[in-house]
Amino acid sequence: MADDWALSVDQALDVSLERAMDDLVDHHCHGVLTDDLDRAAFEALMNEAVRPAPLGTTLFDSTLGWAIRRHCATVLDLEPLAPAEEYLARRTELGGAEASRRLLGQARIATLLVDTGLGPDDLTSMAELAALCGGTAREVVRLERLAEQVLAAGTGDFAGEVEERLRQSRASGAVGAKSIAAYRVGLDLPATKPASDELAAAVAGVDPRRLVDRTVSGWLAHTALELGLPLQLHVGYGDSDLDLLACDPLRLTAFLRSTQEHGAPVLLLHNWPYHRQAAYLAQVFDHVFMDLGLTTHNTGALSTGILRETLELVPFGKLLFSSDAYGLAELYLLGAVLFRRAMTTVLGELVAAGEATSDDALRVARLVSQENARRAYAL
């Protein structure tokens, strides 16, 4: 009888935690493709690989592939773990638009902060994405993309033009900025803002089609924070264009130390395999926040372990939810489902062990799923 009572208490807490994590704030994401996709096009969007490996392998043979078959199949009226061929055939039968509508609708995301600086023109707009989710969307400005547009248009005042465009973006509703310095120059950003003459010399030597310059990326990051914009920084895991060794967030230490005075948050995205380093930085710097982003859906059923490692050190008020979904609506659903499951599992274990109360667990679930993002971005 005692075991039955304990089981009912655990089940009640699980339900309460799930409800506490309704209406997620996805603080970093992208548009999706609603076109019909063949297998090659679908697999090309599954993760950061350029393409499946040769000799007959498939990206469905991964924790992500299994997670799609396990959690997305039922939304498309299939049995859990339906074969990949059956899943893709059903997706085609429904049509990409209907499949995307179903998957995004089931994610239960209320607010999306959308990086608008990545992808082809046929990705959904912010308004289209919000409609598919049944929520609202706000813009996050990609700094390097903005700088490339300014350079391509031609200007005698690069710094002034960038600053003005950032102010205009904020006035139009943008809630933050995003830097992809990790992809272009690594995370060893200058501790102090480059001077005007340094910036001018650097700008004169860059290719406006693809900005690759430490001085310019550093100036952009410092400028966004000076203007009071929350700054997202890609950290860790990415595609083969990135040098993962250069993307350890500890390389940001001097930059973070020098930008505390601005009062604007710095938000470290994704972070694997450096999630413990990011958790440390979020603890010791008052303006640093972090998420696990695309790490969650890429690690599938094993993502609970990564969340557990992150919660070892990160202050609960410094961890945010994001999907970093791009291209496939499936990645939105998986980001949300796997996040909720991992949080429910880890928090439930702590309550069961007597290390936290149910009220503690529910408060942390609300913080991470919604409240931290609303505070960091003043939503």
ABEGO torsion letter per residue (X at the ends): XAAAAAAAAAAAAAAAAAAAABGBBBABBBBBBABBBBAAAAAAAABABABBBBGGBBAABBAAAAAAAAAAAAAAGBBBGBBAAAAAAAAAAAEAAAAAAAAAAAAGBABBBBBAABEBAABBBAAAAAAAAGBBBBBBBBAAAAAAAAAAAEBABAAAAAAAAAAAAAAAGBABBBBAAAAAAEABBBABBBBAAAAAAAAAABBAABBBBAAAAAAAAAAAAAAGBBBBBBBEBBBAABBAAAABAAAAAAAAAAAAAAGBBBBBBGGOAAAAAAAAAAAABAABBBBAEAAAAAAEAAAAAAAAAAAAABBAAABBBBAGBBGBAAAAAAAAAAAAAAAAAAAAAAAAAGABBAAAAAAAAAAAAAAAAAAAAGX
